[in-house]
């Protein structure tokens, strides 16, 4: 069996925390020039754009920029930057709570994606952190939904990634969330919810089916007032949208949820009103590299609870941190948190 060749290091640096595109050319083919192969391979890119990139030296091989008439070279490696569509800036701060040689732990705002996906590329926590902290090899230890605020962990060195990702895979990270939903005096809490969740690719909403449970959540009521409850949610598994689906199934959809119990029309890209009132508040684990017990806590609060009138204001953002669905806070230790824009 042929051993897979190792990808050479990119001659192009990241741009705003985003890696350049890497292409490995086929080992054989009918194309007399690289240009003809690229036109056929990159069908979504106009031929004129490829010609311009070749003229300007924007497509680079291991020996430098590729010439417009460069012959096709079987197995060669190429790099170039994607033409990214403009992204609307997410106008909320990403706060670094902890940084050492192994981990970066952040307090993520609502609406900011954790990693590049779909139309969110530079406006993601990973791209911001790579760029501002100058950590091009930074990678996520887990994923936090774009609409959910709170704690997200990133691994500094590629060789440490597997150790931390295994913690999440093996459910060795103790996680707590806070959520705001309506209060139902007839619902007995705390309780454990178990169900079989199915999430189909390309379908925004997950669903529960009649099958052996593959998800488990512990749900507690912390306090209630004015028809609202503040809940502590502890996922004992890690299915997509698990907490949101389980809360909705109890008749307690989380405030601001655009998917459960029904999928609502997608808001305008610049509509940052009424964020999902779900916060990843605490993570605890034994560090697999140092053996130390780790505990991190979010400094954010959910404004449907702390300032319900402002959260429900149909006029939208008033300019305060509260109206952005977050409350800023101080750091956990040392010199305090660092904000990343």
C-alpha positions, -999 to 999 in steps of 0.1 A, spaced: 0 0 0 14 34 -10 21 56 19 4 90 19 29 118 12 31 145 38 18 179 28 46 205 26 43 237 46 24 265 30 46 293 16 16 317 22 8 328 57 -27 329 71 -47 360 62 -68 373 91 -66 339 107 -77 320 76 -55 294 59 -48 297 22 -64 271 0 -42 241 -7 -45 220 -39 -26 188 -47 -26 182 -84 -35 147 -99 -7 123 -106 -17 122 -142 -40 140 -166 -46 155 -201 -39 192 -192 -9 208 -210 -8 237 -186 -17 243 -149 -40 270 -161 -62 246 -180 -63 222 -151 -74 250 -127 -101 262 -150 -116 227 -152 -111 220 -115 -123 253 -100 -155 254 -120 -171 279 -96 -143 304 -103 -145 324 -136 -117 317 -159 -109 354 -160 -103 354 -123 -79 325 -126 -60 343 -154 -58 374 -133 -45 355 -103 -18 338 -124 -7 372 -139 -5 387 -104 15 358 -90 -13 350 -65 -11 312 -71 20 298 -55 38 265 -57 66 252 -36 91 272 -57 72 304 -58 45 320 -80 31 300 -109 35 315 -143 4 318 -166 19 293 -191 34 269 -165 31 233 -177 9 209 -158 30 192 -131 16 159 -118 14 158 -80 24 194 -75 12 214 -46 -4 248 -50 -17 275 -26 -38 306 -30 -62 328 -11 -99 325 -16 -119 355 -27 -141 358 4 -174 376 2 -177 406 26 -188 395 61 -208 417 84 -187 422 116 -202 406 147 -200 437 169 -194 420 202 -162 413 221 -145 379 224 -129 378 258 -98 356 265 -102 343 300 -71 320 301 -40 314 280 -11 292 285 12 270 264 -15 244 259 -49 261 260 -68 293 252 -102 296 269 -125 323 257 -159 338 267 -177 338 233 -205 362 225 -238 353 209 -238 353 170 -200 346 167 -193 312 151 -166 291 168 -149 280 135 -152 289 98 -182 274 82 -204 284 53 -207 322 51 -188 327 84 -151 327 78 -132 356 92 -160 365 116 -154 335 138 -137 330 172 -109 308 157 -100 333 130 -100 362 154 -79 344 179 -53 331 153 -49 366 139 -49 387 171 -29 363 193 -6 353 165 -13 316 170 -17 303 134 -18 266 146 -46 272 171 -75 247 168 -108 241 185 -111 215 213 -148 213 208 -176 233 191 -201 258 205 -231 268 185 -229 303 169 -261 314 187 -249 302 221 -226 324 242 -200 313 268 -170 292 272 -151 277 243 -117 260 244 -89 261 218 -56 241 217 -24 260 210 -2 231 196 -13 206 170 4 178 190 -19 185 220 -51 186 200 -60 149 203 -56 149 241 -81 177 247 -105 166 220 -106 131 235 -118 146 268 -149 159 250 -154 127 230 -152 105 261 -175 129 281 -147 137 307 -156 174 306 -182 185 331 -203 212 315 -230 235 328 -252 259 309 -276 286 320 -308 293 301 -339 315 304 -373 302 295 -408 305 307 -417 292 341 -442 263 344 -453 257 380 -469 224 370 -436 210 357 -416 189 383 -379 198 383 -351 188 385 -354 160 360 -333 140 336 -344 140 299 -333 112 277 -341 107 240 -327 96 206 -317 127 186 -312 127 149 -296 155 130 -297 153 92 -271 171 71 -286 202 55 -316 203 78 -314 230 104 -335 214 131 -326 182 149 -355 159 159 -363 131 184 -372 97 172 -385 65 188 -352 46 194 -329 39 223 -317 71 239 -284 86 226 -287 119 246 -292 128 282 -296 162 299 -301 172 336 -324 202 339 -328 222 372 -348 254 380 -326 278 398 -351 306 404 -382 322 388 -400 355 387 -425 373 365 -433 342 345 -397 334 336 -373 307 349 -336 307 351 -324 271 345 -292 251 350 -287 226 322 -261 198 324 -256 178 292 -244 143 299 -240 137 262 -231 160 233 -257 158 205 -263 188 182 -289 212 197 -295 187 225 -303 213 253 -325 234 230 -344 203 218 -348 189 253 -360 222 268 -385 226 239 -398 191 244 -406 200 280 -427 229 268 -399 254 278 -383 266 246 -353 288 254 -360 325 248 -347 337 215 -345 303 199 -352 306 161 -354 268 156 -373 252 184 -402 245 187 -406 258 151 -381 271 125 -386 308 121 -377 329 90 -340 337 90 -334 372 103 -315 398 84 -277 394 87 -274 426 108 -302 417 132 -286 411 165 -317 416 186 -330 390 211 -301 366 212 -307 330 222 -307 330 260 -283 301 264 -249 304 280 -221 278 284 -213 289 319 -189 264 334 -164 237 323 -144 214 346 -120 187 337 -87 171 346 -60 184 323 -47 154 303 -12 170 300 -6 184 334 -30 163 356 -43 196 372 -79 201 379 -93 229 357 -124 250 362 -135 279 340 -165 301 345 -181 325 320 -184 362 331 -214 368 310 -251 370 320 -283 365 301 -301 398 297 -336 383 294 -331 378 331 -309 407 341 -327 433 320 -358 417 304 -372 450 292 -341 458 273 -339 423 258 -375 424 246 -372 460 232 -385 457 196 -365 488 187 -333 467 187 -299 476 201 -296 505 224 -259 505 225 -254 490 260 -237 456 266 -270 444 280 -288 450 248 -262 429 230 -273 399 250 -242 399 272 -228 415 302 -191 422 303 -171 411 333 -137 408 349 -112 381 342 -106 349 363 -70 357 374 -38 374 367 -40 406 347 -76 401 337 -93 392 305 -82 404 270 -108 414 245 -104 403 209 -122 422 181 
